[in-house]
Amino acid sequence: MTRFFKGLLTLKRGPWELIATLLIGVGVFMLMQPFYLWAYTYSFIVTLVGTVMFIVVSHFSEQE
């Protein structure tokens, strides 16, 4: 667990890609759920932020 947080602080690719992937997954889930209009409303923004974040962090260095 400390390796994960250390990777976040030192801008390593692995932990940040995990967070970006989770954001994309949460955004898609928000898009598909039929219960809350606010979740559907913000689903595109969450998915877009996750996608842009994934593109940016793919340029970070590998975790050692």
mmCIF file of the C-alpha atoms, coordinates in Angstrom:
data_MODEL
# 
_entry.id   MODEL 
# 
loop_
_atom_site.group_PDB 
_atom_site.id 
_atom_site.type_symbol 
_atom_site.label_atom_id 
_atom_site.label_alt_id 
_atom_site.label_comp_id 
_atom_site.label_asym_id 
_atom_site.label_entity_id 
_atom_site.label_seq_id 
_atom_site.pdbx_PDB_ins_code 
_atom_site.Cartn_x 
_atom_site.Cartn_y 
_atom_site.Cartn_z 
_atom_site.occupancy 
_atom_site.B_iso_or_equiv 
_atom_site.pdbx_formal_charge 
_atom_site.auth_seq_id 
_atom_site.auth_comp_id 
_atom_site.auth_asym_id 
_atom_site.auth_atom_id 
_atom_site.pdbx_PDB_model_num 
ATOM 1  C CA . MET A 1 1  ? 0.000   0.000  0.000   1.00 0.00 ? 1  MET A CA 1 
ATOM 2  C CA . THR A 1 2  ? 2.808   2.418  0.734   1.00 0.00 ? 2  THR A CA 1 
ATOM 3  C CA . ARG A 1 3  ? 4.288   1.654  -2.688  1.00 0.00 ? 3  ARG A CA 1 
ATOM 4  C CA . PHE A 1 4  ? 1.020   2.834  -4.256  1.00 0.00 ? 4  PHE A CA 1 
ATOM 5  C CA . PHE A 1 5  ? 1.094   6.163  -2.414  1.00 0.00 ? 5  PHE A CA 1 
ATOM 6  C CA . LYS A 1 6  ? 4.793   6.602  -3.090  1.00 0.00 ? 6  LYS A CA 1 
ATOM 7  C CA . GLY A 1 7  ? 4.077   6.058  -6.788  1.00 0.00 ? 7  GLY A CA 1 
ATOM 8  C CA . LEU A 1 8  ? 1.388   8.743  -6.659  1.00 0.00 ? 8  LEU A CA 1 
ATOM 9  C CA . LEU A 1 9  ? 3.723   11.249 -5.069  1.00 0.00 ? 9  LEU A CA 1 
ATOM 10 C CA . THR A 1 10 ? 6.599   10.526 -7.459  1.00 0.00 ? 10 THR A CA 1 
ATOM 11 C CA . LEU A 1 11 ? 4.332   10.573 -10.540 1.00 0.00 ? 11 LEU A CA 1 
ATOM 12 C CA . LYS A 1 12 ? 4.849   6.975  -11.611 1.00 0.00 ? 12 LYS A CA 1 
ATOM 13 C CA . ARG A 1 13 ? 2.612   5.540  -14.327 1.00 0.00 ? 13 ARG A CA 1 
ATOM 14 C CA . GLY A 1 14 ? 1.099   2.513  -12.566 1.00 0.00 ? 14 GLY A CA 1 
ATOM 15 C CA . PRO A 1 15 ? -0.886  4.129  -9.734  1.00 0.00 ? 15 PRO A CA 1 
ATOM 16 C CA . TRP A 1 16 ? -2.080  7.040  -11.856 1.00 0.00 ? 16 TRP A CA 1 
ATOM 17 C CA . GLU A 1 17 ? -3.239  4.732  -14.663 1.00 0.00 ? 17 GLU A CA 1 
ATOM 18 C CA . LEU A 1 18 ? -5.200  2.748  -12.084 1.00 0.00 ? 18 LEU A CA 1 
ATOM 19 C CA . ILE A 1 19 ? -6.978  5.890  -10.890 1.00 0.00 ? 19 ILE A CA 1 
ATOM 20 C CA . ALA A 1 20 ? -7.696  7.003  -14.475 1.00 0.00 ? 20 ALA A CA 1 
ATOM 21 C CA . THR A 1 21 ? -9.081  3.566  -15.342 1.00 0.00 ? 21 THR A CA 1 
ATOM 22 C CA . LEU A 1 22 ? -11.295 3.596  -12.262 1.00 0.00 ? 22 LEU A CA 1 
ATOM 23 C CA . LEU A 1 23 ? -12.612 7.036  -13.238 1.00 0.00 ? 23 LEU A CA 1 
ATOM 24 C CA . ILE A 1 24 ? -13.495 5.768  -16.711 1.00 0.00 ? 24 ILE A CA 1 
ATOM 25 C CA . GLY A 1 25 ? -15.270 2.761  -15.191 1.00 0.00 ? 25 GLY A CA 1 
ATOM 26 C CA . VAL A 1 26 ? -17.203 4.913  -12.719 1.00 0.00 ? 26 VAL A CA 1 
ATOM 27 C CA . GLY A 1 27 ? -18.223 7.259  -15.537 1.00 0.00 ? 27 GLY A CA 1 
ATOM 28 C CA . VAL A 1 28 ? -19.530 4.386  -17.654 1.00 0.00 ? 28 VAL A CA 1 
ATOM 29 C CA . PHE A 1 29 ? -21.402 2.980  -14.649 1.00 0.00 ? 29 PHE A CA 1 
ATOM 30 C CA . MET A 1 30 ? -22.935 6.406  -14.013 1.00 0.00 ? 30 MET A CA 1 
ATOM 31 C CA . LEU A 1 31 ? -24.045 6.514  -17.649 1.00 0.00 ? 31 LEU A CA 1 
ATOM 32 C CA . MET A 1 32 ? -25.763 3.118  -17.507 1.00 0.00 ? 32 MET A CA 1 
ATOM 33 C CA . GLN A 1 33 ? -27.561 3.321  -14.165 1.00 0.00 ? 33 GLN A CA 1 
ATOM 34 C CA . PRO A 1 34 ? -31.289 4.207  -14.309 1.00 0.00 ? 34 PRO A CA 1 
ATOM 35 C CA . PHE A 1 35 ? -31.828 5.580  -10.784 1.00 0.00 ? 35 PHE A CA 1 
ATOM 36 C CA . TYR A 1 36 ? -30.144 8.964  -10.317 1.00 0.00 ? 36 TYR A CA 1 
ATOM 37 C CA . LEU A 1 37 ? -30.385 11.782 -12.841 1.00 0.00 ? 37 LEU A CA 1 
ATOM 38 C CA . TRP A 1 38 ? -27.423 13.641 -11.303 1.00 0.00 ? 38 TRP A CA 1 
ATOM 39 C CA . ALA A 1 39 ? -25.176 10.626 -11.943 1.00 0.00 ? 39 ALA A CA 1 
ATOM 40 C CA . TYR A 1 40 ? -26.299 10.434 -15.555 1.00 0.00 ? 40 TYR A CA 1 
ATOM 41 C CA . THR A 1 41 ? -25.787 14.186 -15.913 1.00 0.00 ? 41 THR A CA 1 
ATOM 42 C CA . TYR A 1 42 ? -22.145 14.076 -14.780 1.00 0.00 ? 42 TYR A CA 1 
ATOM 43 C CA . SER A 1 43 ? -21.228 10.738 -16.373 1.00 0.00 ? 43 SER A CA 1 
ATOM 44 C CA . PHE A 1 44 ? -19.794 12.273 -19.541 1.00 0.00 ? 44 PHE A CA 1 
ATOM 45 C CA . ILE A 1 45 ? -17.596 14.684 -17.585 1.00 0.00 ? 45 ILE A CA 1 
ATOM 46 C CA . VAL A 1 46 ? -16.257 11.897 -15.345 1.00 0.00 ? 46 VAL A CA 1 
ATOM 47 C CA . THR A 1 47 ? -15.536 9.649  -18.342 1.00 0.00 ? 47 THR A CA 1 
ATOM 48 C CA . LEU A 1 48 ? -13.873 12.514 -20.211 1.00 0.00 ? 48 LEU A CA 1 
ATOM 49 C CA . VAL A 1 49 ? -11.666 13.431 -17.244 1.00 0.00 ? 49 VAL A CA 1 
ATOM 50 C CA . GLY A 1 50 ? -10.629 9.786  -16.851 1.00 0.00 ? 50 GLY A CA 1 
ATOM 51 C CA . THR A 1 51 ? -9.808  9.479  -20.547 1.00 0.00 ? 51 THR A CA 1 
ATOM 52 C CA . VAL A 1 52 ? -7.754  12.675 -20.689 1.00 0.00 ? 52 VAL A CA 1 
ATOM 53 C CA . MET A 1 53 ? -6.032  11.700 -17.455 1.00 0.00 ? 53 MET A CA 1 
ATOM 54 C CA . PHE A 1 54 ? -5.153  8.294  -18.920 1.00 0.00 ? 54 PHE A CA 1 
ATOM 55 C CA . ILE A 1 55 ? -3.653  9.934  -22.014 1.00 0.00 ? 55 ILE A CA 1 
ATOM 56 C CA . VAL A 1 56 ? -1.546  12.306 -19.899 1.00 0.00 ? 56 VAL A CA 1 
ATOM 57 C CA . VAL A 1 57 ? -0.291  9.704  -17.406 1.00 0.00 ? 57 VAL A CA 1 
ATOM 58 C CA . SER A 1 58 ? 0.645   7.289  -20.174 1.00 0.00 ? 58 SER A CA 1 
ATOM 59 C CA . HIS A 1 59 ? 3.608   9.618  -20.688 1.00 0.00 ? 59 HIS A CA 1 
ATOM 60 C CA . PHE A 1 60 ? 4.810   9.237  -17.075 1.00 0.00 ? 60 PHE A CA 1 
ATOM 61 C CA . SER A 1 61 ? 7.809   7.032  -16.327 1.00 0.00 ? 61 SER A CA 1 
ATOM 62 C CA . GLU A 1 62 ? 7.395   3.373  -15.360 1.00 0.00 ? 62 GLU A CA 1 
ATOM 63 C CA . GLN A 1 63 ? 7.292   2.338  -11.727 1.00 0.00 ? 63 GLN A CA 1 
ATOM 64 C CA . GLU A 1 64 ? 10.473  0.625  -10.540 1.00 0.00 ? 64 GLU A CA 1 
# 
